[in-house]
Amino acid sequence: MKNKKTKDLAIFALFVFPAVVFVLFATDIPFVMNLYYSVFNWNGIGKNMEFVGLANYVKIFTADPLFWKGVRFTLKFAVFYVVIVNIVSLTVAVVMARENKVNSLGRAFYYIPYIISLTAISLIWKFILGPGFEALYSVTGWEFFNWSWLGTPKLAFYVVVVMAVWQNLGFYMVNYIAGIIAVPGELLEAARIDGATSFQVFRKITIPMIMPAISICMLTSMTFAFKLFDIIMVFTKGGPANSTVSVAYNIYKEAFVNSKYGLATAKSLVFVVFVLIITAIQMKITKSKEVEA
């Protein structure tokens, strides 16, 4: 018996060990290294590392307005993106949940943008809002096509939101469809027999039953919003006038353009704290709804 337990433990360790090593090298060690680098003035390449203590953190909170502008942009983007993408994808999922050929084609249509890289998406939209809209304006004369979509801070923000929603809509739609299909048909039928309207059935039965799917979609959409980088890097480069600088893009520029690696790691750690707090609050709220359901 003892030999069998030892053998089972060895097999378990054999399978778990690669995952432990991966997590260790992919997350734990880099995090500890970031803590170490954040107290140095270092360009990320050379051997000269000047110990500055908490000076990088003091600079972030007292003399780095661009970082906090990036935080405000990222939080604003997160609010708009999370709300819009979840509402729209859930609405589409309700329509596409029924099994038929039209809905199958519709699901594929909505999902295709998700499998295209954000870089390609950004380049496509850059063409549409540039030469594409210029051509349409010359033909129609509609002022809408002549707006400076990437030259005006407010318009640039909404363009980034629309691009992100359009690109990721299919992913959340699939998750919501899976949740809707899993709702027992007997519950829905019983509610309709009792005189409940379609809206009441959706609000009182469907929504509580798909709260796990909502929690997953909320968490993944928030994660995407907080690490927004690809669209900004390829599409706006933080412009116009630094109005679309995300935290991830700001950290990237600090580390690889300004060669201030120590300051960049300090910024990443500060933002991680903010993200952890917001994520914990969001998970607590959605989890309580699951329990109530």
LINDABEL-V551772 format. One record per run of one state. SS is the DSSP state (helix for helix, strand for strand, loop for the rest). FROM is the first residue (numbers start at 1). TO is the last residue. Records with the same first field share a line. If there is no record, write none. Layout:
BEGIN
SS: FROM-TO ; FROM-TO
END
This chain:
BEGIN
loop: 1-1 ; 38-39 ; 42-49 ; 52-54 ; 63-64 ; 97-100 ; 116-117 ; 141-142 ; 147-152 ; 182-184 ; 194-197 ; 210-210 ; 227-229 ; 237-246 ; 257-260 ; 293-293
helix: 2-37 ; 55-62 ; 65-96 ; 101-115 ; 118-140 ; 143-146 ; 153-181 ; 185-193 ; 198-209 ; 211-226 ; 230-236 ; 247-256 ; 261-292
strand: 40-41 ; 50-51
END
